[in-house]
C-alpha cells in the first residue's frame, strides 16, 4: 500500500494504471481545484489583478480587527491570570503582525500586491512600461529587505494604523465592563 501513494517525477501511463500519480498530476489537480491567477481569466485584466491583489492585505486587516476585538472582549476576564495574560499577548501579536503583513504587502513594488493595485490606476502606456521592468522588482525588494531600507517605513506606518485600530479593543473592553461588571 505504501507504493500506491508514492509520487514519481517521471510521467508514465504504467504508473497511472497502478494508482501512482506523478508531480504533473498533482500540479494539474491543484490548478483545476484552486485555479490560477492569470491575466487571461479576467475580463479587465488590470482591474481583476488589482482586486485579487487587494484580497490578501484586506484579509490581513480583517484578521487584525478580529484579533483586537477578541482581545478587548477577553481583556477583563483574562488579564489577571497567567495563562490569560499569555493568550491576550498572543492575540495582540497576531493583530500586530497581521497588520504588518498588510502594510508590507501594499508596497507598490513587484512582486508585492501593491504593485498590482498601482498598475490598475496607471494609464496603459505606463502600465506596459512598468510590466517590462517587473522582473527587477524582486531583486530590488530583496536588496531593500537585506539593507533594512523597508523596515523603518513599514514599522512607522504599521504603528500609526495600529494606534488607531486599538480603539476597537478599547470599545470591546468597555462593552464587556458595562454589560457584565458595572
Phi, psi and omega per residue, in radians:
X1 nan -0.456 3.139
X2 -1.047 -0.755 -3.075
X3 -1.265 -0.281 3.141
X4 -1.119 -0.566 -3.070
X5 -1.862 0.181 3.128
X6 -1.248 2.466 3.135
X7 -1.872 2.215 3.106
X8 -1.908 2.603 3.130
X9 -1.344 -0.565 3.140
X10 -1.250 2.708 3.058
X11 -1.900 2.190 -3.119
X12 -2.728 2.411 -3.132
X13 -1.145 -0.418 3.119
X14 -1.087 -0.658 3.130
X15 -1.114 -0.730 -3.120
X16 -1.098 -0.688 -3.132
X17 -1.116 -0.504 -3.131
X18 -1.663 0.160 3.136
X19 1.338 0.364 3.137
X20 -1.831 2.323 -3.053
X21 -1.968 2.655 -3.093
X22 -1.759 2.985 3.074
X23 -1.025 -0.715 3.126
X24 -1.045 -0.664 3.106
X25 -1.118 -0.731 3.141
X26 -1.160 -0.701 3.107
X27 -1.133 -0.762 3.119
X28 -1.085 -0.708 3.106
X29 -1.109 -0.781 -3.127
X30 -1.108 -0.726 3.130
X31 -1.162 -0.659 3.127
X32 -1.216 -0.725 -3.075
X33 -1.288 -0.850 -3.049
X34 -1.677 -0.307 -3.075
X35 1.397 3.032 3.104
X36 -2.171 2.717 3.140
X37 -1.716 1.361 3.128
X38 -1.916 2.616 -3.130
X39 -1.099 -0.477 -3.104
X40 -1.199 -0.282 -3.100
X41 -1.414 -0.113 -3.090
X42 -1.941 2.505 3.057
X43 -1.172 -0.725 3.054
X44 -2.047 1.698 -3.005
X45 -0.995 -0.732 -3.110
X46 -1.101 -0.836 -3.131
X47 -1.222 -0.665 3.121
X48 -1.097 -0.759 3.109
X49 -1.157 -0.640 3.128
X50 -1.151 -0.755 3.118
X51 -1.143 -0.703 3.091
X52 -1.113 -0.736 -3.141
X53 -1.170 -0.582 -3.130
X54 -1.242 -0.386 -3.091
X55 -1.087 -0.715 -3.120
X56 -1.099 -0.990 3.106
X57 -1.071 -0.603 3.103
X58 -1.109 -0.732 3.081
X59 -1.100 -0.682 3.083
X60 -1.086 -0.709 3.110
X61 -1.165 -0.705 3.104
X62 -1.112 -0.681 3.068
X63 -1.087 -0.728 3.098
X64 -1.054 -0.836 -3.130
X65 -1.094 -0.748 -3.135
X66 -1.128 -0.776 3.139
X67 -1.106 -0.694 3.112
X68 -1.198 -0.641 3.094
X69 -1.110 -0.833 3.112
X70 -1.108 -0.698 3.085
X71 -0.990 -0.843 -3.131
X72 -1.150 -0.693 -3.139
X73 -1.168 -0.556 -3.078
X74 -1.734 -0.057 -3.031
X75 -1.044 -0.908 -3.078
X76 -1.109 -0.840 -3.127
X77 -1.219 -0.466 -3.031
X78 -1.843 -0.270 -2.993
X79 -1.073 -0.541 -3.076
X80 -1.481 -0.116 -3.104
X81 -1.792 2.710 -3.121
X82 -1.163 -0.905 -3.132
X83 -1.153 -0.704 3.124
X84 -1.069 -0.690 3.100
X85 -1.097 -0.693 3.098
X86 -1.181 -0.683 3.120
X87 -1.146 -0.715 3.094
X88 -1.114 -0.695 3.096
X89 -1.101 -0.691 3.092
X90 -1.076 -0.767 3.105
X91 -1.081 -0.695 3.119
X92 -1.137 -0.715 3.094
X93 -1.137 -0.722 3.107
X94 -1.025 -0.805 -3.135
X95 -1.106 -0.798 -3.064
X96 -1.169 -0.793 -3.120
X97 -1.208 -0.718 3.134
X98 -1.093 -0.708 3.086
X99 -1.141 -0.655 3.073
X100 -1.084 -0.703 3.069
X101 -1.076 -0.729 -3.134
X102 -1.098 -0.818 -3.129
X103 -1.113 -0.808 -3.137
X104 -1.065 -0.751 -3.074
X105 -1.219 -0.349 3.129
X106 -1.515 0.009 3.058
X107 -1.110 2.218 -3.058
X108 -1.371 1.032 -3.120
X109 -2.313 2.144 3.132
X110 -1.036 2.467 0.156
X111 -1.665 0.269 -3.108
X112 -1.246 2.782 -3.074
X113 -1.127 -0.485 3.128
X114 -1.043 -0.543 3.124
X115 -1.189 -0.659 3.128
X116 -1.163 -0.636 3.101
X117 -1.204 -0.710 3.083
X118 -1.073 -0.736 -3.136
X119 -1.029 -0.557 -3.095
X120 -1.180 -0.482 -3.109
X121 -1.692 -0.116 3.128
X122 -1.382 2.640 3.000
X123 -1.188 2.761 -3.040
X124 -1.016 -0.697 -3.127
X125 -1.166 -0.638 3.080
X126 -1.247 -0.625 3.103
X127 -1.057 -0.818 3.138
X128 -1.113 -0.723 3.121
X129 -1.088 -0.758 3.135
X130 -1.153 -0.624 3.139
X131 -1.145 -0.527 3.101
X132 -1.141 -0.518 -3.101
X133 -1.816 0.124 -3.067
X134 -1.061 -0.590 -3.132
X135 -1.094 -0.459 -3.133
X136 -1.424 -0.210 -3.120
X137 -1.088 -0.691 3.141
X138 -1.103 -0.729 3.130
X139 -1.125 -0.805 3.118
X140 -1.078 -0.706 3.123
X141 -1.094 -0.769 3.126
X142 -1.105 -0.753 3.116
X143 -1.071 -0.767 -3.137
X144 -1.157 -0.608 3.121
X145 -1.250 -0.731 -3.122
X146 -1.160 -0.693 -3.126
X147 -1.406 -0.185 3.135
X148 1.453 0.209 -3.093
X149 -1.179 -0.415 -3.128
X150 -1.598 -0.410 -3.013
X151 -1.002 -0.926 -3.075
X152 -1.156 -0.855 3.129
X153 -1.065 -0.731 3.124
X154 -1.121 -0.730 -3.137
X155 -1.116 -0.693 3.139
X156 -1.148 -0.817 -3.130
X157 -1.133 -0.763 3.116
X158 -1.034 -0.777 -3.107
X159 -1.151 -0.694 3.106
X160 -1.076 -0.771 3.134
X161 -1.203 -0.740 -3.117
X162 -1.080 -0.687 3.118
X163 -1.059 -0.598 3.084
X164 -1.331 -0.653 -3.093
X165 -1.320 -0.350 -3.140
X166 -1.094 -0.310 3.076
X167 -1.076 -0.476 3.101
X168 -1.134 -0.766 3.105
X169 -1.119 -0.696 3.131
X170 -1.136 -0.729 3.101
X171 -1.058 -0.800 -3.133
X172 -1.132 -0.684 3.113
X173 -1.136 -0.759 3.095
X174 -1.091 -0.692 3.121
X175 -1.080 -0.784 3.101
X176 -1.093 -0.734 3.135
X177 -1.084 -0.766 -3.138
X178 -1.176 -0.762 -3.068
X179 -1.302 -0.596 -2.974
X180 -2.112 -0.311 -3.005
X181 -2.117 -0.253 -3.128
X182 -1.838 nan nan
